[in-house]
Amino acid sequence: MFYAENLLGCIIDSFISIYGYEVGDLPETHDVLHRKKNIFTAILTAAWLIDRVTKFLALAYLPSQTIYRNYGMTFDLLKDNPSACLILALSGVAFFFVVFARHKEALLTPGTAFLFAGALGNLADRLIYGYVIDWIHFIGYINMADIWLCFGVLLLFIHLSRMGNAE
């Protein structure tokens, strides 16, 4: 059985193992690559499930006036054209799949796992509802997928800056 503390342990270990060393110090052995895949999968799955569950709970228990149905993108861009938003979201996820397939080992980081979870969470909303469910009021309305996207960008930036410093 997989417990929450095991997931938390995996996340903490991933930050130590991936971000705690310089890139040259971490050999890409089969064991390390296998561990990175497991950590990536655990983070992606947990983050995506948290997004889906919190949106379900928000729809079920929050007053309807506190839920924002976001037909557009960030800052309501393209809010009058939800089809364009869906096409852009599908294109973004497809692009990520292509890049990830070509550079799997380099992109097997917690940052890309959070990015992917956020993108898939909002894409699922667009496919299911036709809009993104935003329910956290913080400088506009956001959701957990948006938080995962921002956190993923931050972690990826840290990872890439460490790679640049190692070279």
BADRENKE-977109 format. One line per 8 residues: number of its first residue (from 0); for each residue y, x, z of N, C-alpha, C. Coordinates in nm, 4 decimals. Example, Ala and Ser with C-alpha at 12.3 -4.5 7.8 and 13.67 -1.06 7.14 Angstrom:
<sites>
0	-0.5690/1.3190/0.7800/-0.4500/1.2300/0.7800/-0.3300/1.3200/0.7800; -0.2250/1.2850/0.7080/-0.1060/1.3670/0.7140/0.0030/1.2900/0.7870
</sites>
This chain:
<sites>
0	-0.1181/0.0845/0.0000/0.0000/0.0000/0.0000/0.1245/0.0891/0.0000; 0.2285/0.0470/-0.0728/0.3493/0.1257/-0.0902/0.4589/0.0700/-0.0009; 0.5000/0.1450/0.1008/0.5989/0.0987/0.1974/0.7377/0.1485/0.1622; 0.8390/0.0796/0.2179/0.9781/0.1151/0.1898/1.0092/0.2573/0.2334; 0.9523/0.3006/0.3480/0.9820/0.4371/0.3920/0.9235/0.5405/0.2961; 0.8135/0.5074/0.2283/0.7594/0.5982/0.1272/0.8561/0.6101/0.0101; 0.9148/0.4962/-0.0309/1.0115/0.4980/-0.1399/1.1334/0.5787/-0.0997; 1.1833/0.5552/0.0211/1.2981/0.6304/0.0686/1.2652/0.7792/0.0739
8	1.1454/0.8122/0.1200/1.1025/0.9519/0.1227/1.0990/1.0126/-0.0160; 1.0503/0.9361/-0.1132/1.0468/0.9849/-0.2529/1.1881/1.0111/-0.3045; 1.2808/0.9200/-0.2732/1.4185/0.9362/-0.3201/1.4812/1.0594/-0.2564; 1.4636/1.0738/-0.1255/1.5205/1.1903/-0.0569/1.4578/1.3185/-0.1100; 1.3259/1.3203/-0.1244/1.2585/1.4387/-0.1786/1.3082/1.4719/-0.3182; 1.3360/1.3671/-0.3978/1.3821/1.3920/-0.5345/1.5171/1.4609/-0.5356; 1.6070/1.4196/-0.4459/1.7371/1.4842/-0.4404/1.7236/1.6285/-0.3955; 1.6348/1.6529/-0.3001/1.6136/1.7900/-0.2524/1.5508/1.8742/-0.3614
16	1.4470/1.8204/-0.4259/1.3744/1.9012/-0.5239/1.4513/1.9197/-0.6534; 1.5265/1.8188/-0.6957/1.5958/1.8303/-0.8241/1.7367/1.8852/-0.8067; 1.8092/1.8382/-0.7050/1.9471/1.8813/-0.6878/1.9632/1.9923/-0.5854; 1.8597/2.0223/-0.5085/1.8693/2.1236/-0.4046/1.8488/2.2652/-0.4544; 1.8077/2.2816/-0.5773/1.7813/2.4139/-0.6319/1.8609/2.4321/-0.7586; 1.8840/2.5569/-0.7922/1.9425/2.5852/-0.9223/1.8348/2.5585/-1.0276; 1.8769/2.5280/-1.1478/1.7834/2.4899/-1.2525/1.6791/2.5985/-1.2771; 1.7187/2.7248/-1.2763/1.6252/2.8331/-1.3016/1.5222/2.8511/-1.1910
24	1.5519/2.8027/-1.0701/1.4603/2.8187/-0.9577/1.3481/2.7164/-0.9577; 1.3575/2.6135/-1.0394/1.2599/2.5045/-1.0374/1.1712/2.5147/-1.1616; 1.0539/2.5758/-1.1499/0.9688/2.5917/-1.2680/0.9157/2.4567/-1.3153; 0.9087/2.4403/-1.4457/0.8621/2.3155/-1.5046/0.7097/2.3185/-1.5221; 0.6397/2.3250/-1.4130/0.4947/2.3214/-1.4194/0.4504/2.1773/-1.4398; 0.3227/2.1614/-1.4648/0.2681/2.0269/-1.4826/0.2879/1.9437/-1.3563; 0.2688/2.0041/-1.2386/0.2853/1.9315/-1.1124/0.4283/1.8848/-1.0919; 0.5243/1.9713/-1.1235/0.6652/1.9351/-1.1080/0.7006/1.8224/-1.2041
32	0.6564/1.8334/-1.3269/0.6841/1.7298/-1.4258/0.6207/1.5969/-1.3847; 0.4982/1.6019/-1.3351/0.4306/1.4810/-1.2884/0.5063/1.4200/-1.1702; 0.5529/1.5029/-1.0800/0.6284/1.4544/-0.9642/0.7600/1.3909/-1.0093; 0.8281/1.4550/-1.1050/0.9534/1.3993/-1.1570/0.9301/1.2620/-1.2206; 0.8204/1.2473/-1.2945/0.7887/1.1181/-1.3564/0.7662/1.0116/-1.2499; 0.6942/1.0466/-1.1433/0.6688/0.9504/-1.0362/0.7971/0.9094/-0.9648; 0.8832/1.0065/-0.9378/1.0103/0.9786/-0.8715/1.0987/0.8932/-0.9612; 1.1063/0.9295/-1.0884/1.1854/0.8538/-1.1852/1.1377/0.7083/-1.1890
40	1.0074/0.6879/-1.1987/0.9507/0.5536/-1.2057/0.9768/0.4754/-1.0773; 0.9635/0.5407/-0.9620/0.9877/0.4732/-0.8338/1.1329/0.4296/-0.8211; 1.2265/0.5180/-0.8564/1.3690/0.4837/-0.8477/1.4033/0.3732/-0.9455; 1.3584/0.3868/-1.0687/1.3861/0.2857/-1.1708/1.3340/0.1490/-1.1277; 1.2109/0.1437/-1.0825/1.1498/0.0168/-1.0428/1.2204/-0.0430/-0.9216; 1.2437/0.0378/-0.8190/1.3072/-0.0126/-0.6968/1.4490/-0.0614/-0.7253; 1.5274/0.0158/-0.7997/1.6655/-0.0228/-0.8291/1.6699/-0.1503/-0.9126; 1.5833/-0.1596/-1.0122/1.5813/-0.2797/-1.0965/1.5402/-0.4021/-1.0150
48	1.4398/-0.3877/-0.9301/1.3956/-0.5003/-0.8463/1.5039/-0.5426/-0.7474; 1.5741/-0.4463/-0.6888/1.6830/-0.4796/-0.5968/1.7898/-0.5594/-0.6703; 1.8235/-0.5181/-0.7909/1.9220/-0.5921/-0.8702/1.8750/-0.7347/-0.8972; 1.7504/-0.7499/-0.9405/1.6993/-0.8832/-0.9741/1.6927/-0.9729/-0.8496; 1.6441/-0.9190/-0.7383/1.6303/-0.9981/-0.6157/1.7676/-1.0390/-0.5619; 1.8638/-0.9454/-0.5617/1.9963/-0.9804/-0.5093/2.0652/-1.0853/-0.5969; 2.0440/-1.0792/-0.7260/2.1019/-1.1824/-0.8132/2.0354/-1.3169/-0.7889; 1.9042/-1.3167/-0.7709/1.8330/-1.4405/-0.7393/1.8845/-1.5002/-0.6081
56	1.8994/-1.4161/-0.5071/1.9485/-1.4632/-0.3776/2.0930/-1.5115/-0.3869; 2.1746/-1.4417/-0.4638/2.3136/-1.4846/-0.4824/2.3190/-1.6227/-0.5469; 2.2384/-1.6447/-0.6499/2.2359/-1.7757/-0.7159/2.1831/-1.8846/-0.6229; 2.0859/-1.8485/-0.5395/2.0227/-1.9477/-0.4527/2.1065/-1.9818/-0.3298; 2.1800/-1.8842/-0.2742/2.2410/-1.9056/-0.1436/2.3923/-1.8933/-0.1363; 2.4563/-1.8325/-0.2342/2.6017/-1.8204/-0.2298/2.6666/-1.9415/-0.2945; 2.7832/-1.9811/-0.2462/2.8538/-2.0917/-0.3116/2.8842/-2.0565/-0.4569; 2.8768/-2.1552/-0.5429/2.8912/-2.1296/-0.6868/3.0261/-2.0676/-0.7223
64	3.1302/-2.0962/-0.6435/3.2617/-2.0388/-0.6750/3.2689/-1.8891/-0.6466; 3.1702/-1.8332/-0.5749/3.1699/-1.6891/-0.5481/3.0905/-1.6114/-0.6525; 3.0256/-1.6822/-0.7445/2.9473/-1.6176/-0.8503/3.0323/-1.6168/-0.9770; 3.0443/-1.4996/-1.0363/3.1212/-1.4874/-1.1595/3.0248/-1.4709/-1.2761; 3.0337/-1.5591/-1.3705/2.9508/-1.5512/-1.4910/3.0261/-1.4682/-1.5943; 2.9826/-1.3461/-1.6096/3.0529/-1.2494/-1.6933/2.9957/-1.2526/-1.8349; 3.0665/-1.3201/-1.9236/3.0237/-1.3291/-2.0632/3.0638/-1.2055/-2.1421; 3.1553/-1.1274/-2.0866/3.2019/-1.0079/-2.1542/3.1386/-0.8835/-2.0959
72	3.2131/-0.7758/-2.1067/3.1676/-0.6478/-2.0513/3.2655/-0.6101/-1.9408; 3.2697/-0.4854/-1.9051/3.3601/-0.4388/-1.8008/3.5034/-0.4798/-1.8333; 3.5747/-0.5264/-1.7316/3.7126/-0.5725/-1.7448/3.7262/-0.6855/-1.8474; 3.6227/-0.7658/-1.8601/3.6204/-0.8821/-1.9489/3.6407/-0.8487/-2.0969; 3.6112/-0.7261/-2.1364/3.6169/-0.6925/-2.2785/3.5151/-0.7774/-2.3540; 3.5526/-0.8274/-2.4669/3.4685/-0.9087/-2.5550/3.4164/-1.0357/-2.4870; 3.4905/-1.0893/-2.3885/3.4415/-1.2070/-2.3171/3.4304/-1.3302/-2.4071; 3.5033/-1.3304/-2.5172/3.4953/-1.4433/-2.6099/3.3867/-1.4246/-2.7150
80	3.3128/-1.3148/-2.7060/3.2081/-1.2881/-2.8032/3.0818/-1.2365/-2.7330; 3.0090/-1.3270/-2.6620/2.8899/-1.2830/-2.5892/2.7804/-1.2267/-2.6802; 2.7756/-1.2699/-2.8049/2.6760/-1.2157/-2.8979/2.6989/-1.0677/-2.9218; 2.8256/-1.0280/-2.9349/2.8569/-0.8861/-2.9535/2.8178/-0.8070/-2.8295; 2.8378/-0.8656/-2.7117/2.7990/-0.7976/-2.5872/2.6479/-0.7780/-2.5823; 2.5727/-0.8791/-2.6234/2.4272/-0.8678/-2.6235/2.3821/-0.7607/-2.7225; 2.4423/-0.7592/-2.8412/2.4061/-0.6588/-2.9419/2.4391/-0.5185/-2.8907; 2.5555/-0.5020/-2.8279/2.5922/-0.3711/-2.7731/2.4969/-0.3303/-2.6605
88	2.4593/-0.4245/-2.5739/2.3668/-0.3932/-2.4641/2.2298/-0.3532/-2.5182; 2.1791/-0.4290/-2.6160/2.0506/-0.3943/-2.6768/2.0570/-0.2584/-2.7463; 2.1677/-0.2333/-2.8157/2.1848/-0.1047/-2.8848/2.1897/0.0103/-2.7859; 2.2593/-0.0090/-2.6734/2.2683/0.0951/-2.5718/2.1334/0.1288/-2.5117; 2.0553/0.0264/-2.4798/1.9221/0.0505/-2.4227/1.8306/0.1142/-2.5266; 1.8385/0.0691/-2.6518/1.7570/0.1283/-2.7582/1.7944/0.2753/-2.7791; 1.9242/0.3041/-2.7788/1.9707/0.4424/-2.7928/1.9166/0.5286/-2.6782; 1.9217/0.4744/-2.5571/1.8702/0.5478/-2.4416/1.7216/0.5774/-2.4588
96	1.6441/0.4783/-2.5065/1.5011/0.5002/-2.5302/1.4781/0.6139/-2.6290; 1.5547/0.6173/-2.7377/1.5377/0.7198/-2.8405/1.5710/0.8576/-2.7842; 1.6860/0.8688/-2.7172/1.7259/0.9973/-2.6599/1.6264/1.0408/-2.5528; 1.5842/0.9464/-2.4695/1.4902/0.9775/-2.3623/1.3562/1.0245/-2.4192; 1.3094/0.9607/-2.5255/1.1817/0.9984/-2.5857/1.1856/1.1407/-2.6401; 1.3009/1.1823/-2.6905/1.3131/1.3168/-2.7481/1.3349/1.4250/-2.6429; 1.3976/1.3894/-2.5319/1.4338/1.4885/-2.4302/1.3839/1.4453/-2.2923; 1.2611/1.3979/-2.2872/1.2065/1.3382/-2.1655/1.2165/1.4300/-2.0442
104	1.1764/1.5540/-2.0581/1.1740/1.6440/-1.9434/1.3146/1.6688/-1.8898; 1.4112/1.6858/-1.9793/1.5484/1.7135/-1.9367/1.6144/1.5914/-1.8729; 1.5748/1.4735/-1.9148/1.6392/1.3518/-1.8654/1.5618/1.2834/-1.7531; 1.4588/1.3456/-1.7052/1.3775/1.2873/-1.5984/1.4430/1.3168/-1.4637; 1.5600/1.2558/-1.4417/1.6365/1.2790/-1.3192/1.6633/1.1458/-1.2497; 1.6943/1.1500/-1.1203/1.7319/1.0261/-1.0510/1.8535/0.9592/-1.1156; 1.9484/1.0390/-1.1642/2.0670/0.9821/-1.2276/2.0329/0.8950/-1.3473; 1.9456/0.9437/-1.4343/1.9087/0.8629/-1.5505/1.8232/0.7431/-1.5096
112	1.7474/0.7551/-1.4013/1.6698/0.6402/-1.3530/1.7643/0.5285/-1.3075; 1.8691/0.5643/-1.2327/1.9664/0.4637/-1.1896/2.0428/0.4060/-1.3085; 2.0805/0.4911/-1.4044/2.1489/0.4420/-1.5250/2.0631/0.3405/-1.5998; 1.9377/0.3762/-1.6191/1.8468/0.2896/-1.6921/1.8230/0.1589/-1.6171; 1.8073/0.1653/-1.4841/1.7870/0.0442/-1.4041/1.9073/-0.0490/-1.4149; 2.0272/0.0076/-1.4088/2.1480/-0.0744/-1.4213/2.1602/-0.1385/-1.5580; 2.1333/-0.0611/-1.6608/2.1413/-0.1145/-1.7972/2.0382/-0.2250/-1.8184; 1.9160/-0.2027/-1.7712/1.8115/-0.3049/-1.7861/1.8406/-0.4291/-1.7039
120	1.9006/-0.4119/-1.5850/1.9343/-0.5267/-1.5012/2.0358/-0.6189/-1.5672; 2.1419/-0.5601/-1.6214/2.2430/-0.6417/-1.6885/2.1919/-0.6970/-1.8211; 2.1085/-0.6208/-1.8909/2.0499/-0.6704/-2.0153/1.9588/-0.7898/-1.9877; 1.8824/-0.7832/-1.8799/1.7964/-0.8965/-1.8437/1.8792/-1.0211/-1.8213; 1.9935/-1.0092/-1.7543/2.0824/-1.1249/-1.7351/2.1275/-1.1823/-1.8692; 2.1693/-1.0952/-1.9584/2.2176/-1.1436/-2.0889/2.1073/-1.2162/-2.1657; 1.9856/-1.1642/-2.1571/1.8752/-1.2283/-2.2285/1.8327/-1.3593/-2.1619; 1.8359/-1.3654/-2.0291/1.7916/-1.4852/-1.9568/1.8994/-1.5927/-1.9528
128	2.0224/-1.5524/-1.9160/2.1286/-1.6510/-1.8926/2.2340/-1.6570/-2.0029; 2.2469/-1.5508/-2.0804/2.3539/-1.5443/-2.1797/2.4799/-1.4806/-2.1234; 2.4766/-1.4403/-1.9982/2.5890/-1.3735/-1.9317/2.5327/-1.2891/-1.8183; 2.6188/-1.2042/-1.7608/2.5782/-1.1210/-1.6478/2.6251/-1.1884/-1.5192; 2.5374/-1.1924/-1.4207/2.5704/-1.2522/-1.2920/2.6369/-1.1453/-1.2053; 2.7656/-1.1653/-1.1764/2.8389/-1.0766/-1.0863/2.8664/-1.1540/-0.9586; 2.8417/-1.0929/-0.8451/2.8548/-1.1658/-0.7198/2.9193/-1.0852/-0.6072; 2.9426/-0.9572/-0.6275/3.0098/-0.8754/-0.5267/3.1563/-0.8634/-0.5690
136	3.2479/-0.9084/-0.4824/3.3898/-0.9004/-0.5159/3.4458/-0.7686/-0.4625; 3.4676/-0.6748/-0.5544/3.5204/-0.5431/-0.5212/3.5960/-0.4941/-0.6432; 3.7279/-0.4994/-0.6376/3.8115/-0.4649/-0.7531/3.7564/-0.5370/-0.8765; 3.7515/-0.6652/-0.8710/3.6867/-0.7479/-0.9717/3.5482/-0.7852/-0.9214; 3.4706/-0.8440/-1.0062/3.3350/-0.8834/-0.9672/3.2341/-0.7871/-1.0275; 3.1370/-0.7475/-0.9462/3.0320/-0.6569/-0.9919/2.8982/-0.7038/-0.9355; 2.7927/-0.6318/-0.9662/2.6595/-0.6600/-0.9128/2.5900/-0.5273/-0.8847; 2.4682/-0.5333/-0.8357/2.3958/-0.4101/-0.8029/2.3710/-0.3241/-0.9276
144	2.3477/-0.3860/-1.0418/2.3261/-0.3084/-1.1648/2.4489/-0.2241/-1.1972; 2.5680/-0.2791/-1.1759/2.6906/-0.2032/-1.1995/2.7005/-0.0847/-1.1033; 2.6595/-0.1073/-0.9777/2.6590/0.0013/-0.8794/2.5605/0.1089/-0.9218; 2.4419/0.0670/-0.9681/2.3422/0.1656/-1.0145/2.3968/0.2456/-1.1319; 2.4667/0.1797/-1.2234/2.5238/0.2507/-1.3385/2.6236/0.3575/-1.2934; 2.7126/0.3210/-1.2035/2.8122/0.4175/-1.1543/2.7457/0.5313/-1.0775; 2.6494/0.4979/-0.9914/2.5782/0.5985/-0.9139/2.5006/0.6913/-1.0072; 2.4397/0.6344/-1.1101/2.3659/0.7145/-1.2072/2.4553/0.8118/-1.2813
152	2.5741/0.7661/-1.3211/2.6696/0.8549/-1.3901/2.7094/0.9689/-1.2965; 2.7361/0.9376/-1.1691/2.7729/1.0414/-1.0734/2.6612/1.1443/-1.0572; 2.5380/1.0968/-1.0377/2.4256/1.1894/-1.0220/2.4003/1.2711/-1.1479; 2.4142/1.2080/-1.2638/2.3944/1.2809/-1.3895/2.5031/1.3867/-1.4083; 2.6248/1.3521/-1.3711/2.7348/1.4485/-1.3778/2.7057/1.5686/-1.2879; 2.6601/1.5433/-1.1658/2.6251/1.6529/-1.0740/2.5133/1.7380/-1.1339; 2.4110/1.6726/-1.1868/2.2973/1.7446/-1.2465/2.3423/1.8317/-1.3635; 2.4225/1.7745/-1.4523/2.4671/1.8493/-1.5696/2.5614/1.9631/-1.5318
160	2.6445/1.9427/-1.4291/2.7349/2.0504/-1.3872/2.6551/2.1649/-1.3244; 2.5477/2.1309/-1.2530/2.4620/2.2374/-1.1975/2.3882/2.3112/-1.3087; 2.3479/2.2393/-1.4116/2.2825/2.3062/-1.5242/2.3787/2.4010/-1.5926; 2.5040/2.3584/-1.6066/2.6062/2.4424/-1.6688/2.6354/2.5658/-1.5856; 2.6351/2.5515/-1.4537/2.6604/2.6654/-1.3644/2.5437/2.7635/-1.3648; 2.4227/2.7132/-1.3891/2.3032/2.7994/-1.3878/2.2953/2.8880/-1.5111; 2.3599/2.8444/-1.6194/2.3520/2.9196/-1.7446/2.4506/3.0291/-1.7529
</sites>
